[in-house]
Amino acid sequence: MKIPLWSSWLPLALAACSPSHAPDPSASHGVATQPSSNAAAPVATTAPALGGYHWQLRDAVDGNNQRLDGLFDGSGKPLQLDFTDDRISVSHACNGIGGSYRIVDGHLLTGPLMQTMMACAEPVLMQREKTIKHVLGAKPALITSSADGQTLLSLAAADGTTLTFAGQPTAEKRYGSPGTIGFLEVAAEPVACQHPLPPANNCLLVRQLHYDDRGLRSGEPGPWQPLAQPIEGYEHQPGVRNVLRVKRYTLPDPPAGAASSAYVLDMVVESGTAPPDPE
């Protein structure tokens, strides 16, 4: 008998997923807008709109309007900013960086920023970290615009250094809901399955895990089952077992035979090379 994989979902189990507190409305005055020369229309300027996108670096210039080529490496993982109501995070630099923020008179004001303490050999990652820390520390002006149908966000420091980010809609924005948190263990090796979507007709072999409100594993895991659809944002490496925190989004009116839900990677909780024995 086929057992539904997501017959029950956990409430939020880890503190990192707790809802953020709303910023002080008296301190937030919105974001400046600046339509580009080929902009179709001004972009919404409220602070919450920032949280609807993953902001990926598209262009960067210094105070002499010279492009900062050292921030780009063609890897497909550009410097990225993400916002909640009162937190900002930086990824795809040498270290992960994050902290609180406010928008005051069209400027981004960050609180003390925390970061990991990794050393990186790649010059582009070191340059990204140096540049974004400089710009964020300069209380940059925020300018939103749109070009060629894409939402843009620029951070402009007083010395002229300007970083322009293109907005990629978050899963919440694309699917129209906050999604539901759950945990999946992915076996080290995929299995053959009869489905046209996964590459080479291979499916991830997964089972549902449970965690308590302290973030500790609890209860019995679910049965191993092939997952005949991708997990957005997850790239499986054969031979590596992973525990994933994922978000599940219900798809309205899916076509006949298509999946009724979408799965999006939230974070990798655990990894290992020794596969467990599927039961």
C-alpha positions in Angstrom: 0.0 0.0 0.0 1.3 3.4 -0.9 1.7 5.6 2.2 1.3 9.4 1.6 4.7 11.0 2.2 3.3 14.1 3.6 0.4 12.8 5.6 1.5 14.9 8.5 3.8 17.8 8.7 5.7 19.2 11.7 5.1 22.6 13.1 8.2 24.7 13.0 10.9 22.8 14.9 14.0 24.9 14.7 14.5 28.4 16.0 15.9 29.6 12.7 12.4 29.2 11.2 10.6 31.3 13.8 8.7 34.2 12.4 10.5 37.5 12.5 9.2 40.4 14.6 7.9 43.4 12.6 10.2 46.5 12.7 9.2 49.7 14.4 6.9 51.4 11.9 8.0 54.8 13.2 11.5 54.1 12.0 10.7 52.8 8.5 10.0 55.4 5.8 10.1 53.2 2.7 12.5 52.8 -0.2 13.3 55.4 -2.9 12.2 54.5 -6.4 14.0 55.4 -9.6 12.6 54.0 -12.9 15.3 53.1 -15.3 15.4 54.5 -18.8 13.4 51.4 -20.1 11.4 50.9 -16.9 7.8 49.9 -17.4 6.6 51.2 -14.1 7.9 52.1 -10.6 8.3 49.1 -8.2 6.6 48.9 -4.9 8.7 50.7 -2.3 7.6 49.3 1.1 10.2 47.4 3.2 8.2 44.1 3.2 8.4 44.0 -0.6 12.2 43.3 -0.2 11.4 40.0 1.4 9.6 38.8 -1.7 12.8 38.3 -3.6 16.3 36.8 -3.5 18.4 39.7 -4.6 21.3 38.6 -6.8 24.1 40.9 -7.9 23.7 42.0 -11.4 26.1 45.0 -11.7 28.6 46.9 -9.5 30.5 50.1 -10.0 33.0 52.0 -7.9 33.0 55.8 -7.2 34.5 56.4 -10.6 31.7 54.5 -12.3 34.2 51.7 -13.2 32.7 48.2 -13.2 33.8 46.0 -10.3 34.6 42.9 -12.4 36.3 41.2 -9.4 32.8 40.5 -7.9 31.8 38.2 -10.7 33.1 34.8 -11.6 30.5 33.3 -13.9 29.8 30.5 -11.4 26.0 31.0 -11.5 26.0 31.9 -7.8 26.2 35.6 -7.6 26.4 37.6 -4.3 22.9 37.5 -2.8 20.9 39.4 -0.3 17.8 38.2 1.5 15.5 40.2 3.7 12.8 39.3 6.3 10.9 42.1 8.0 13.9 43.0 10.2 16.8 40.8 9.2 19.2 40.9 6.3 21.5 38.0 5.2 24.3 37.9 2.7 25.3 34.7 0.9 27.8 33.6 -1.8 30.6 35.7 -0.3 33.4 34.1 1.6 31.4 34.1 4.9 27.7 34.2 5.6 26.8 37.6 7.0 23.6 38.7 8.7 22.0 41.1 11.1 19.2 43.5 11.8 18.2 46.4 9.6 15.9 49.4 9.3 15.0 51.6 6.4 15.2 55.3 7.5 14.6 58.1 5.0 15.4 55.8 2.1 18.6 54.5 3.5 19.5 51.0 4.7 20.7 51.1 8.3 22.1 47.8 9.6 22.8 46.8 13.1 25.9 44.9 14.2 26.6 42.2 11.6 27.5 38.7 12.5 29.4 36.3 10.2 31.0 32.9 10.0 34.8 32.9 10.3 35.9 31.0 7.3 39.1 31.7 5.3 38.6 31.5 1.6 41.2 31.0 -1.1 39.0 32.3 -3.9 39.8 36.1 -4.5 36.3 36.7 -5.8 34.7 35.6 -2.6 37.0 37.7 -0.5 36.3 40.7 -2.7 32.6 40.2 -2.4 32.8 40.1 1.4 35.0 43.2 1.6 32.7 45.2 -0.8 29.3 44.3 0.7 30.6 45.0 4.2 31.8 48.4 3.0 28.5 49.2 1.3 26.3 48.0 4.2 28.4 49.9 6.7 28.0 53.1 4.7 24.2 53.5 5.3 23.5 53.2 1.5 20.6 54.7 -0.3 18.1 52.1 -1.5 16.8 52.6 -5.0 14.3 50.3 -6.6 13.6 50.2 -10.3 12.5 47.8 -13.1 14.2 47.1 -16.4 13.1 44.6 -19.1 10.4 43.3 -16.8 12.8 42.6 -13.9 12.8 44.1 -10.5 16.0 45.8 -9.5 17.4 47.0 -6.1 20.5 49.3 -5.9 22.5 50.1 -2.8 24.4 53.3 -3.3 27.1 54.3 -0.8 28.1 58.0 -0.4 31.5 57.3 -2.1 29.7 56.3 -5.3 30.1 52.5 -4.9 26.8 51.1 -6.2 25.7 47.5 -6.2 22.6 46.6 -8.3 20.7 43.4 -7.6 18.1 41.6 -9.7 15.2 40.2 -7.8 14.4 36.5 -8.2 10.9 35.8 -6.6 11.0 33.6 -3.5 9.1 30.4 -3.4 6.6 32.1 -1.1 5.9 34.8 -3.7 5.8 32.3 -6.6 3.5 29.8 -4.9 1.4 32.4 -2.9 1.8 30.9 0.5 4.4 30.5 3.3 4.6 26.8 2.8 4.9 24.1 5.4 8.1 23.0 7.0 9.1 19.3 7.1 12.3 17.2 7.2 13.4 14.6 4.7 16.3 12.1 4.9 17.7 11.4 1.4 19.4 8.1 0.9 22.9 8.1 -0.6 21.9 6.5 -3.8 18.8 7.2 -6.0 16.6 4.4 -7.2 15.0 3.6 -10.5 11.5 4.8 -10.9 8.9 5.1 -13.7 8.4 8.8 -14.0 9.4 11.2 -16.9 10.5 14.2 -14.7 13.6 13.0 -12.8 16.8 12.7 -14.8 17.5 9.2 -16.3 14.2 8.0 -14.6 16.0 8.0 -11.2 14.2 9.1 -8.1 15.5 10.3 -4.7 14.9 7.7 -2.0 13.5 9.6 1.0 11.8 9.2 4.3 10.2 11.7 6.6 11.9 12.6 9.9 10.5 14.3 13.0 12.0 16.8 15.4 10.8 18.2 18.6 10.6 21.9 19.6 14.2 21.7 20.8 15.4 20.6 17.4 16.1 17.1 18.6 15.0 14.1 16.5 12.0 12.4 17.9 9.7 9.5 17.1 10.1 6.9 14.4 11.1 7.9 10.8 8.6 7.3 8.0 9.1 4.5 5.5 11.5 4.9 2.6 9.8 5.9 -0.6 10.9 7.1 -4.0 10.2 10.8 -4.6 9.2 11.2 -8.2 9.9 14.9 -8.4 12.8 17.3 -7.8 13.4 19.2 -4.6 14.0 22.8 -5.8 17.5 24.1 -4.8 18.9 20.6 -4.0 21.6 18.9 -6.0 22.1 15.3 -4.9 25.7 13.9 -4.9 25.6 10.1 -5.3 27.1 8.4 -2.2 26.2 11.3 0.1 23.3 10.9 2.6 21.5 14.2 3.6 18.9 15.3 6.0 17.0 18.3 4.6 14.7 20.8 6.0 12.3 21.6 3.1 9.2 23.6 2.5 6.1 22.1 0.8 3.8 24.2 -1.3 0.4 23.0 -2.5 -0.1 23.6 -6.2 -3.5 24.7 -7.2 -5.2 22.8 -10.0 -2.2 20.6 -11.1 -2.5 18.9 -14.5 -3.7 15.3 -14.4 -0.8 13.0 -13.4 1.3 15.9 -12.2 2.6 16.5 -8.7 0.1 18.3 -6.4 2.9 19.9 -4.3 6.3 21.5 -4.8 9.3 21.0 -2.5 11.9 23.6 -1.9 15.1 23.2 0.0 15.3 25.3 3.1 18.6 24.1 4.5 20.8 21.0 4.7 20.6 19.8 8.4 23.0 16.9 8.2 25.3 15.2 5.7 27.2 11.9 5.7 28.9 9.5 3.4 27.8 6.3 5.2 24.3 5.5 3.9 21.7 4.1 6.4 20.1 0.8 5.5 16.7 1.5 3.9 14.1 -0.5 5.6 
